[in-house]
Amino acid sequence: MLKVSINKAVGEALVKSGLIDEAGLLRYSAEALREGLKLTVYLIRTGILKSHDILKVLSSHFHFEVIDLKASSIDKGVIERVPVKFASYYQFMPVAVDGNKLTIAIAEPLDIYSQDDIRAHLGLEPKFVLASAWDIDEALKKYYGFASDTIDRIMTKEPKRYRKDSGSDDGAVDDIERQSEDPNVTKLVNQIILEAFQKRATDIHIEPYRHKVRFRYRIDGALIDANLPAEARHFLAAIISRIKIMAELSITEKRKPLDGSAVVRVGEQALDLRVSTIPTLHGESMVIRLLPISSELLNLEKLGFNEDNARRFRDLVRRPHGVIFVTGPTGSGKTTTLYACLNEINDPDRKIITIEDPVEYEMDGITQIQINNEVNFSFAQGLRSILRHDPDILMVGEVRDTETANIAIRTALTGHLVFSSLHTNDAASAVTRLVDMGVEPYLVASSVQAFVAQRLVRVICPKCKEEDTSPLTEIREEVADSLGGFEISDIKIFKGKGCDHCNNTGYYGRTAIYEILELDEHIRGAILDKPRAEEIKRIALAHGMRTLRQDGWRNVAAGITTPTEVMNVTMKEV
């Protein structure tokens, strides 16, 4: 009833302002009531009104000031005066305390009974200011720690049960099962996964130590603290057990590494969770890889290819036969590039088959196979079977051994186009890597079309991007020399200052830098002579190849990334 009266007052203010009409108010109010939402939440969620428009109307009608919580710095003493469960229940954010007055940010006016509860429980007179519901939620996570309300409720409900040291192995199996199926622990695990997804994390790291548990997210290649309250250490056993059950792993086995997977849904997005545990000195450490089951495939330009490289690469992937190797260390985006290649040439008149470990993204129109070492189904064994399925194009997730390499290369010689990946530091090293694996140089020279080396660099956050005047002169000189025809004074370098949008890292998202070694008659002749990788690279550079370092400096000059990122993943040319 109280929610209805507040909704009515807010609705009348919106009608009076002209943002909605009477008929719309009746319709939207009924929908909001049916879904159990506040009117303003419903209007914003459905896109009918913008948050800032609603705040402007409420400020004018109820005479409340609007503040920007993102730009506000809230004193720790204020947070200590207001329990998280209280702020979370009434959906407000404490901002400041002045004498007996407590300034709190709300998304819409509170009813009189809620105001009286705040006075009675906190012993302070509330002063109201307005902020968006999103900003209030983010501020609660920032200052109290996300999921702090859930943790506080569990601790309040059963304080003795979760006061044991997180590193303890006490307790029967039945008790562990009961903890992991506790609906509050389930909610806590869901919040950890949801927060990771919303922050664009690729991995969740759960790391136990003697007197604490560390939760971290890998975002844009860097590990960021998950900002969970310290009390989360009391729930380590329950959290690990709950995730193990989701991944169909044994909750009683703690002495050896385990691997499993689970599928969860976040809104319209289905996520494949790849779960891996390993025993440590103070309990089980767990890493969860988050893989979207279906994902928007990027085109070459969005991956980081400049216009010239994109044109050259499209010419390569549209050739009728041969092998194209994408090289780089683990986590350098090789698989994403391979999928982009397949997306470029995925036509109804072609049969495309992939064999991967694991299948990371599902693609329509492509037959995808996952290897299974438990039944001795390897890349090499899969390749032999694939050839009997009349493919036009093959993608082998990774060449790991001589047998797989030889089959892939001989497949290309019989008229197929093959894509695969190798673990090497640069494009030229891939040649010697194949020869060292036992592939005959003449097979490499006659079948491989190109080696494409790549690395990922973080992109400067657009919200806090600013010019950086600190880089040393030698860095500016190297950038100018790499680009050619530029003076040092022409080179502008940028950085991210750090803001809430980028978790104060200064970076938001990643892009790739590339080195394309296309095999022409000069390179093929050099391969037959079994030269060193340095010699192949020298010949390629003489014929116009751009190195990873040079492509990185191009991104620096374009204001896409920073010199630090380029220097972290590439070597200076000698």
N, C-alpha and C positions, 0 to 999 in steps of 0.2 A: 504493500500500500504506500509506504514512504517513497519507494523507488518510482511508483506511478506518479505521485504528486510532484516529485522533482522533475521527472520527464515532462510533466504537463507545464511546469513553469518554464523549463528550458524551451519546450516546443512553442509556447506563446511568444517567447522572446525571438525565436527564429522566424515565426510568422510575422511579427511586428516589423522585423528588419527587412522582410521581403525575400529572404533566402528560400523559403518554401511557402506554399499556400495552405489554407485550412484543409482542403481535401487531401493534400500530400501529407500533412501532419497526422491525420487520422489513419491513413494507410501505413505510414512509416512507424507510427507508434504501435499499431497492432502487430506489425512484423517484428519489431524489436521485442515486444512483450512475449510473442510466441517463441522467439529464439532465446529469451532470458537475458537480453542485452539492454544496456542503457541506450536511450534514443541517440545520443551523440556518437556512441561507439558504432551503432548500426549505420548511421549516416556516413561516417568516415570509412568504415569497412567496405560498404557497398559502393563507395565512390560518388555518392550523391552530393556530399559537401566536403570541402577541404578543412583540415583541422584549424588552420590559421584564421579562416573565415568564421568558424564557430567561436573561437576564442575572442575574436574582435567583437562579435555580437554580445557574448556573455559579459565581457569587460564593460561594455557600454551600458548594458541593461542592469547589471548587478553592482556596478561601480567597483570592480576588482582590477588591480594592476596585473598586466601580463608580463611574465619574466621569461628569460631564456635560460633554462636549467643547464644547457650545454656550456654556456659561458659563465656559469656560476661556480664559485668555489665554496663548498660547505665545510664548516669547521667540524673536526672530529668530535668535539664536545657536544655539538648539537645531535649528532648521530647517537651518542651514548645516552642522551636524555630520552630518546624515543625508541621503544622496542620495535624490532622489525615486524613482529606479528601484528602489532597495532597499526603501523604505517601501511602494511600490506593489506590488512583487512579493510581499512577505510580508503585505500588507494590514494594516499597522499605522500608527499615527500617533504620532510622537515628541512627548512632552509636556514633559519636563524632563530636564536633566542636572545631577547633583550629584556632583562628583568623578569617579569612574569608573563611576558608576551612571547608566544611561539608563532613564527611565520611559517606557514605550510603552503605548499603548492598543490592545487587541486585541478582536475580537468573540467569539473563543473561543480556548482554549489552543493554543499552537504546539507542534509535535512537537520532540523533543530535538535533531534534526538542524538544524532551522530556528533554534533557540536558539543552537546552536554556530556557525552561519553568522553570526549577528548579532554574537556575541562576536568572531569571527575578523576580520570585515570592518570593524567599527566600533571595535574595541578597547575596548569598554565592556561592563559587566555589565548585562544587561537586568532591569528590574523591571517586572512586568506589572500593568496595571489593565484593567478591562473597560469597553467602550463599545459602543454599537450600531454595526453595520456601516454603516448610513446615515450616522451622525454621523462615523464615521471617513472615509468617502468625501467628505463635505462639507468636513471639516477639511483633507483633502489638497488639495481644490480651492481652499479659502480661502487657505491658507498657501503652497502651491507654485504655485498657478495651475492652472486646469483644463486637461486635455490635456497637462500638463507631462511626464508619463511618455512619452506618444507622441512629443512633441518631443525629449525626451532620447534616446530610442531611435534616432530618425532621425539626430540629430546624432552619436551614437556610432557608428552603422553607416556613415555616409558624411559625415564631418566637412567635407571639402573642398568637397563638392558644394553645401552650403547655407551657406557662409561669405561668399558674395557679398553686397554691399549690396542691400537689398530694392528700391531704386530703379533698379537697373541694368537695362538692356535687352539685355545681352549674351546670347548663346546662340542656337542654331539652333532652328527650329521643331520638329525631331525631338526635341530635348532637352526642350522645354517639354511636348510630348505625353508623353514618357517620365516626366517629373516628375508630371504631372497624373494619370497612370494608376498611379503608385507606390502599392501597397496601403497604405503608411503614411500618405501624404498623403490618400488616400481616407478612411482612418480618422479623420484629423485633421479633415477637412471634416465628416464625419458627427458627430463629437463637438461641433463648433461649432454645428451645426444642432440636435442633440439637447439641448444645454445651453440654447439659446435657447427651445426648445419647453417644456422642464421649468420654466424661469423665467417662462413666460407672455409671452414677448416677441412683439411683432407685427412687428418689423423687426430685421434684422442689418445693421450699418453696418461696412464695411471701408474705412478711410481711410489712405492712405499719406502719409508725410511724409519729410523728408530722411533722418533716421537712425532712424525708427521707423514702425511700423504700428499704428494704433489700431483695436481691435475694440470695438464698443459694441452693446448691445441696447436697443431701445426698449420699456420696460415701464411700463404704466399711463400712457403718454404722455410719459414722461421717459426720457432717454438715460442708461444705466447702463454703466459700464466692464465689459467681459466678463471681466476678470481672467485673460487669457492671459499666459504668460511672455513676457518681452521678446524671447526668441529667435524668437518667431513671425514677426518681421520677415524672417527668412531664407527664409520659405516663401510670401511674398506671391505671386510669379509662379505657383507650383505650386497654391496655393489658388484664385486667380482662374481659372486655366486649368481646374482640375477642376470648378468650379461652372459655368463657361461650357460645358463639354462636357455636363454634366447638363442645362443649359438649351438645348442645341443651338445655341449661339452660336459664332461664329468665334473661335478662340483666337489667330489671327494679326492680327486687327483691333484695334488699340489706340488709333487716332487719332480715333474718333468714338463717340458714345454708342450703346449696344446695349441691346435689351430682349428678354427671353425668359422661358420658364417651364419648370418641371419639377415632377413629382409624386414625392413620397417617402412612405414609411410609417414612422410611429413607433408601435410597438405596434399597437393596433387603429385608430389615427387616421391617415388619409391627409391629407397636407399639400400644398397647391399653392404652390410657391415662385415668386414673381414677381421675376425678376432684372433689375436695371438697372445698367449700368456707364456711367461718364463719365470721359474722360481728364483728368488733373490734372497739375500740374507734376512730381510725383514718382512717377507711375504711375497705374494705373487705380483709381478709387474705385468701390466696389460697394455697393448696397443690396439686400437680399433681404427681400421682404414674405412673411410666413408666413400663409397663409390655410387654415383647416380646410376640406376639401372638403365634409364634412358636419358640421354643428355643432348643438348643442342650441339651439333657438330660444327666446328668453326671452319671458315674458309682460310685459305693460305694467308691472306692479308691480316686477318685477325690473329693468326698465330704469331705474326711478327715478320713475315716476309716483306721486304720492300718490293717496289714495283718490278725492278729488274730481276731479283731472285725469284719472285712469284712467277714471272713469265718463263724463266729457265726451268723452274721446277715443274710447271704445268706441261712443258714440252717433254720432260723426262717421264712423267707418270702416264703420258698418253702414247708412249712408244709401244709397239706390238709385243715385244719380248725383252728379256734381260732381267737383271737383278738391281734393285735400288736398296742400298743399306743406309739406315739412319743410325748414327753412332752417338755415344755419349754415356755418362755414368748413370746409375740408378737415380730415378727422380728428375731426369732432365727433360721429360716431356716427349720421349721418343714415340710412345704408344699413341699419344694424342696426334702427333704429326702423321703417323701411319694411318690412323682413322680418317684424318683430313684428306689424305691421298685417295683412300678408297671412296670417300664421299664425292670427290671430284670426278671419278670415273664409274660410279655406280649406275649403270644403264641396264634397262630390262633385257637387252640382247646379249648381256655378258653373264657368265657364271663366275661368281666370286666366292671363294672359300677361305676362311681364316682358321688358323690353329694357334691357340693362345694359352697362356698360363699366368694369370687367369683371364677370362673374358671380362674386360672392364666396362664396355658399353655395348648395348644391344643395337644393331643396325638393321633396318628393314631392307629386304632384298638381298641379304648376304647370309650365306651359311657359315655359322660360327661354331667352332669346335674347341672344347677345353681339354687339355691333356690331363691324365690321371696317373700319377706315378704309383699309386697303390695297386693298380692292376697292370702295371708295366706298359702303360700307353704313353709313349714319349713323342717328342716332336718328330723324330726320324720315323718311327712306326706310323704315326699319323699321316706324314707326308706320302708314304708309300700307298696308303689306302686312298688318300685324297685324289691321287692321279687317276684312279679308276672311276672317279665321279665327273670326268670330263670338264675340268675347270678351265677358264680363260685366264683368270688372275688369282694368285695365291698371296696370302699374307702369313708369314711365319713370325710369331711374336718375338722370338729371339733365337739366334744361332749360338748354341752353347758348346757344341762338340763337332768333331770332324765329320761324323756320319751325317748330321743334319746339314752342315755346310755343303758337303759334296752333293747331297740329294737336291738341295735348293738350287745350287748352281747348274747341275745337269738338267734339272727341270726347266730352267730358263733357256738352256741350249736346245730344248725340244719345242720351243715356240711359245712358252708361257711368260707372262709378266709376273715377277715375284718381288714382294716387299718384305723386308726383314730388318732386324736391329742387331747391333753389336756393341759391346762395352769397350770403347777405346777413347783416348783423350782428344784425338782430332781425326779429321777425315783421312789424312795420309797414313796414319798408324793402322787404319783398318785393313789396308793392303797387306802389311807385314803380319798383322794378326791372323788373317786367313791363311797366309803361307805358313806361318808357325803352327797353325792347327792341322796342317797336312794337305791343304788344297794346292794342287799344282798351279804354278804361276800362269801357265797358258790358259787354264780354265778361268782364273780370275780375269785375265786380260780380255778373254773372248766373250764372257757372259755379263760382267758387271757394267752397268751403265753409269752409275755415280755412287759416291759416298757422301752423305750429308751429315756433318757433325752439328750438334746443337747444344745449347745451354739455356737455362732459364734465368732471367734477371727480374728483380722486382721493379714495378712501375711506380713512379712518384705519385703520391696521393694528389688528386686534382683539387681537393678542398683546402690544402695547406701548402701548395706549391709556391716556392719563392726562389729568387735568384741566389745562387751560392757564390760568394766572392772569395771563399777560403782556399779552393784547390791550388796546389803549387804550380809554378810556372812550367815545370817539366811535364805535368799532366796536360796542361793546355797545349804545350808544344806537340805532345804525342797525338792529341786529338786533331790538331791542325794538320800535322804531317800525314795522318791517316786519311783525312778527307781530301787533302790535296787542293791547292789553290786558295787556302784560307790563311789569314794572318791571325796571330794569337788574340789580338784585340777583337776579332770577329767572333770568337768562340764564347758563347754564353752557356754557363752551367747552372743547373737548377737542383734543388733538393726539396724534401718535404719537412716542414717544421714539426709536424706531429699534431694530431687532433683526435677527437673522439671517433671520427669517421674511419680512421686508419689504426685505431688502438694505440695512438701516439707513436707509431713506428715511422711515419713519414712515407709509407708505401701502401699502395692498394692495388692488388692484382699482380700478375706476372706476364711477361712476354718472352719470346724466344729470340736468341741471336743465332745466326747460321753461318756455316762454311760449306759451300758446295764444291766438291771435287768431281768434276765431270771427266770421264775417261775419253780422251781423244787419242790420236795416233802417237803423240809424244809420251803421254802417260802409259799407254799400253806397251809401247816399246821399252819404257823404263821398268815396267813390272816384269817383263820377260828376262831382263838382266838382273833381277833380284836385288835391286838397290835398297838402301836404307830408307826409312820413312822421311828423314830430313831431305834426301835427294828428290823424292817424289814431290814433297811439298815445295821445294825450290823450283822445280819445273812448272808446277801448277801456278805458283805465284808469278812466274815469268810470263804465263799465258793468261793472266787476268783474274786468278782466283782471289776472292776477298776472304781474309781469315776471320775467325771468331772474334778476335780482338778488334779488328777493323770494323766489323759489323756492330760490335758493342759501342765503339766510339761514335758511330753514326747515330745510334740511339741516344747517346749522351748529348750530342750536338743538337738533336731534335727535341731535347727536353723531356724524353720519355723515361730515362733512368739516370742513375748517378755514376760517377767514376768508380766509387767503392764497389758497386755491384759488378761492374765489368771486370775490375781487377781481382775480385773474389773468385771468378769462374774462368778466367783466361790467363795465359802466360804472355809476358812481354816478348815481342818479336826480337830476335837477336840479329 
